Amino acid sequence: MTDQAEQASAAPPEIPGKPTSASRTTLSHIMTHGDTNLLGTVHGGVIMKLVDDAAGAVAGRHSGGPAVTASMDEMAFLEPVRVGDLVHVKAQVNWTGRSSMEVGVRVLAERWNESTPATQVGSAYLVFAAVDADGKPRTVPPVLPETEKDKRRYQEAQIRRTHRLARRRAIMELRERRVAEGYED
């Protein structure tokens, strides 16, 4: 067997891409008294759990199997959520790497008994890693942006990834420098 033939047989097969719409989902939940904080509004942690649940479903759908939360970026709470609000958590894959995916999430709320339009009350970006049965990273299909909005989200996700990696690298360099200077953390 030639070197080229050996390399070709060792290369992983190309995974076909999936359009953004293939894994997009909405999770809806009505907020009750059990969801409130000491101020009488819905606890941010309740909203964060719904965000993680919806994002996890999208990541699992896109990757075709288990995916775990690696990080949550920029969770923004824009408006308080109240008891009786019907909360809609909309999520989609914005970007994919080899085994990771950025999922964008929008949180909307509307009164359960009114016909007024839902308003955006939060947003977040989460990074998920696809894993196999042993918890090891596995390859994910590329995401195929379909609309101009999807293309913008893909480009913005690349910027966020660049910033995450640069921040991680800067922190590691600082820690190494402090250790070299004799500081113990």
Backbone hydrogen bonds, N-H to C=O, Kabsch-Sander energy under -0.5 kcal/mol:
donor,donor_aa,acceptor,acceptor_aa,energy
6,E,2,T,-2.3
7,Q,3,D,-2.5
8,A,4,Q,-2.4
9,S,5,A,-2.2
10,A,6,E,-1.5
11,A,7,Q,-1.4
18,K,142,P,-2.6
20,T,144,L,-1.7
22,A,19,P,-1.6
23,S,20,T,-1.1
24,R,20,T,-0.8
25,T,91,A,-2.2
27,L,89,V,-2.6
29,H,87,V,-2.4
31,M,85,D,-2.7
35,D,32,T,-2.1
36,T,33,H,-1.5
37,N,41,T,-2.9
40,G,37,N,-1.6
42,V,81,V,-3.4
43,H,35,D,-3.0
46,V,43,H,-0.9
47,I,43,H,-1.5
48,M,44,G,-2.6
49,K,45,G,-2.0
50,L,46,V,-2.0
51,V,47,I,-2.5
52,D,48,M,-2.6
53,D,49,K,-2.7
54,A,50,L,-2.6
55,A,51,V,-2.6
56,G,52,D,-2.5
57,A,53,D,-2.1
58,V,54,A,-2.1
59,A,55,A,-2.7
60,G,56,G,-2.6
61,R,57,A,-2.4
62,H,58,V,-2.9
63,S,59,A,-2.6
64,G,60,G,-1.5
65,G,60,G,-1.4
68,V,129,A,-2.7
70,A,127,V,-3.6
71,S,127,V,-1.7
73,D,125,Y,-4.4
76,A,74,E,-0.7
76,A,123,S,-3.2
78,L,76,A,-0.7
78,L,121,V,-2.3
79,E,121,V,-1.3
84,G,31,M,-2.6
85,D,82,R,-2.1
86,L,110,E,-3.8
87,V,29,H,-3.1
87,V,85,D,-0.7
88,H,108,L,-2.8
89,V,27,L,-3.4
90,K,88,H,-0.6
90,K,106,R,-2.9
91,A,25,T,-2.7
92,Q,104,G,-1.9
94,N,102,E,-3.0
95,W,102,E,-1.3
97,G,100,S,-3.1
101,M,128,F,-2.3
102,E,95,W,-2.4
103,V,101,M,-0.5
103,V,126,L,-3.1
104,G,92,Q,-2.5
105,V,124,A,-2.6
106,R,90,K,-2.6
107,V,122,G,-3.0
108,L,88,H,-2.9
108,L,106,R,-0.5
109,A,119,T,-2.4
110,E,86,L,-1.6
112,W,84,G,-1.9
114,E,111,R,-1.3
119,T,109,A,-2.5
121,V,107,V,-3.1
122,G,107,V,-1.5
123,S,76,A,-1.8
124,A,105,V,-2.0
125,Y,73,D,-2.4
126,L,103,V,-2.5
127,V,71,S,-2.8
128,F,101,M,-2.8
129,A,68,V,-2.6
130,A,99,S,-2.9
131,V,66,P,-2.0
132,D,136,K,-2.4
135,G,132,D,-2.0
138,R,130,A,-2.0
140,V,98,R,-2.4
144,L,18,K,-2.8
151,K,147,T,-2.3
152,R,148,E,-2.3
153,R,149,K,-2.5
154,Y,150,D,-2.3
155,Q,151,K,-2.2
156,E,152,R,-2.7
157,A,153,R,-2.3
158,Q,154,Y,-1.7
159,I,155,Q,-1.6
160,R,156,E,-2.4
161,R,157,A,-2.4
162,T,158,Q,-2.3
163,H,159,I,-2.2
164,R,160,R,-2.5
165,L,161,R,-2.6
166,A,162,T,-2.3
167,R,163,H,-2.6
168,R,164,R,-2.4
169,R,165,L,-2.5
170,A,166,A,-2.6
171,I,167,R,-2.3
172,M,168,R,-2.3
173,E,169,R,-2.3
174,L,170,A,-2.2
175,R,171,I,-2.4
176,E,172,M,-2.5
177,R,173,E,-2.4
178,R,174,L,-2.5
179,V,175,R,-2.3
180,A,176,E,-2.4
181,E,177,R,-1.6
182,G,179,V,-1.6
183,Y,178,R,-2.7
